[in-house]
Amino acid sequence: MSYASCVPVMIVITILMAQVNLGTSQAGCNPLMLEPCLHFITDNIAPAPDSECCNDIRGQKACLCGYVKNPAYGSFLRLPGAKKVAQACSVTIPDPNTCT
């Protein structure tokens, strides 16, 4: 991973660590569980379906609506790489305007 792609990943990790409980009132929701997906999202590459990223995002599937509504995470989940990760992992990133 190049230095240029490490910087956004470190920023995201810092935000996630500072904001762990924002928008995650549902039991079991922990945005830090999505950390294995960050480099896939920022580098716009698909993980393997059996990867740690896919296992973790599927485990947080019920929380994704809260994450996309949260300003700290939503901008990252709207990146093109997030769609690629979601497709590879057979999950859907919900539309923040329609999810409940």
Sine and cosine of phi, psi and omega as CSV:
sin_phi,cos_phi,sin_psi,cos_psi,sin_omega,cos_omega
0.00,0.00,0.74,-0.67,-0.03,-1.00
-0.97,0.24,0.30,-0.95,0.03,-1.00
-0.85,0.53,-0.66,0.75,-0.03,-1.00
-0.89,0.47,-0.54,0.84,0.02,-1.00
-1.00,0.05,-0.30,0.95,0.05,-1.00
-0.95,0.31,-0.59,0.81,-0.05,-1.00
-0.87,0.49,-0.78,0.63,0.02,-1.00
-0.88,0.47,-0.59,0.81,0.01,-1.00
-0.90,0.44,-0.69,0.73,0.02,-1.00
-0.91,0.42,-0.60,0.80,0.05,-1.00
-0.90,0.44,-0.71,0.71,0.00,-1.00
-0.88,0.47,-0.71,0.70,0.00,-1.00
-0.87,0.49,-0.67,0.74,0.03,-1.00
-0.88,0.47,-0.71,0.71,0.02,-1.00
-0.88,0.47,-0.72,0.69,-0.02,-1.00
-0.88,0.47,-0.67,0.75,-0.01,-1.00
-0.91,0.40,-0.59,0.81,-0.01,-1.00
-0.97,0.23,-0.39,0.92,-0.16,-0.99
-0.89,-0.46,0.38,0.92,-0.16,-0.99
-0.74,0.67,-0.65,0.76,-0.11,-0.99
-0.99,-0.12,-0.05,1.00,0.02,-1.00
-0.95,0.30,0.81,-0.59,0.08,-1.00
0.95,0.32,0.31,0.95,-0.05,-1.00
-0.77,-0.63,0.76,0.65,-0.05,-1.00
-0.95,0.32,-0.34,0.94,0.00,-1.00
-0.94,0.34,0.70,-0.71,0.00,-1.00
-0.85,0.53,0.68,-0.73,0.03,-1.00
1.00,0.03,-0.12,0.99,0.01,-1.00
-0.99,0.17,0.84,-0.55,0.02,-1.00
-0.55,-0.84,0.98,-0.21,-0.05,-1.00
-0.87,0.49,-0.35,0.94,0.06,-1.00
-0.90,0.43,-0.34,0.94,0.06,-1.00
-0.92,0.40,-0.30,0.95,0.00,-1.00
-1.00,0.03,-0.02,1.00,-0.03,-1.00
-0.81,0.58,-0.63,0.78,0.03,-1.00
-0.89,0.46,-0.25,0.97,-0.01,-1.00
-1.00,-0.06,-0.20,0.98,-0.14,-0.99
-0.86,0.52,-0.72,0.70,-0.04,-1.00
-0.94,0.34,-0.48,0.88,0.08,-1.00
-0.92,0.39,-0.66,0.75,-0.01,-1.00
-0.92,0.40,-0.76,0.65,-0.07,-1.00
-0.95,0.30,-0.47,0.88,0.03,-1.00
-1.00,-0.04,-0.05,1.00,0.03,-1.00
0.83,0.55,0.76,0.65,0.05,-1.00
-0.79,-0.62,0.48,-0.88,-0.04,-1.00
-1.00,0.03,0.72,-0.69,0.10,-0.99
-0.98,0.18,0.25,-0.97,0.12,-0.99
-0.94,0.35,0.60,-0.80,-0.02,-1.00
-0.84,0.54,-0.43,0.90,-0.01,-1.00
-0.98,-0.19,0.29,0.96,-0.03,-1.00
-0.96,0.26,0.24,-0.97,0.08,-1.00
-0.87,0.49,-0.63,0.78,0.04,-1.00
-0.84,0.55,-0.79,0.61,-0.05,-1.00
-0.90,0.43,-0.66,0.75,0.03,-1.00
-0.87,0.49,-0.68,0.74,-0.03,-1.00
-0.95,0.32,-0.66,0.75,-0.02,-1.00
-0.93,0.37,-0.58,0.82,0.08,-1.00
-0.91,0.41,-0.59,0.81,0.04,-1.00
-0.93,0.38,-0.40,0.92,0.00,-1.00
-0.97,-0.23,0.18,0.98,-0.08,-1.00
-0.79,0.61,-0.68,0.73,-0.01,-1.00
-0.93,0.38,-0.27,0.96,-0.04,-1.00
-0.99,-0.12,-0.20,0.98,-0.13,-0.99
-0.86,0.51,-0.57,0.82,0.02,-1.00
-0.87,0.48,-0.72,0.69,0.04,-1.00
-0.89,0.46,-0.61,0.79,0.01,-1.00
-0.92,0.39,-0.68,0.73,-0.04,-1.00
-0.94,0.35,-0.42,0.91,0.04,-1.00
-0.98,0.18,-0.34,0.94,-0.05,-1.00
-0.99,0.11,0.83,-0.56,-0.01,-1.00
-0.85,0.53,-0.46,0.89,-0.02,-1.00
-0.94,0.34,-0.47,0.88,-0.07,-1.00
-0.90,-0.44,-0.50,0.87,-0.12,-0.99
-0.84,0.55,-0.63,0.77,-0.02,-1.00
-0.89,0.45,-0.55,0.84,0.03,-1.00
-0.97,0.25,-0.56,0.83,0.00,-1.00
-0.98,0.21,-0.12,0.99,0.09,-1.00
-0.98,-0.18,0.00,1.00,0.06,-1.00
-0.93,0.37,0.49,-0.87,0.03,-1.00
-0.82,0.57,-0.56,0.83,0.01,-1.00
-0.90,0.43,-0.50,0.87,0.02,-1.00
-0.92,0.40,-0.62,0.79,0.04,-1.00
-0.91,0.42,-0.65,0.76,0.02,-1.00
-0.90,0.44,-0.67,0.75,0.04,-1.00
-0.90,0.44,-0.73,0.69,-0.01,-1.00
-0.86,0.51,-0.69,0.72,0.02,-1.00
-0.89,0.45,-0.69,0.72,-0.01,-1.00
-0.90,0.44,-0.53,0.85,-0.06,-1.00
-0.99,-0.11,0.05,1.00,0.01,-1.00
0.85,0.53,0.70,0.71,0.12,-0.99
-0.79,-0.61,0.24,-0.97,0.03,-1.00
-0.88,-0.47,0.77,-0.64,0.14,-0.99
-0.99,0.15,0.90,-0.44,-0.08,-1.00
-0.94,0.34,0.41,-0.91,0.10,-0.99
-0.97,0.24,0.83,-0.56,-0.05,-1.00
-0.89,0.46,-0.36,0.93,-0.01,-1.00
-0.99,0.15,-0.31,0.95,-0.06,-1.00
-0.87,-0.49,-0.20,0.98,-0.02,-1.00
-0.99,0.16,0.45,-0.89,-0.01,-1.00
-0.85,-0.53,0.00,0.00,0.00,0.00
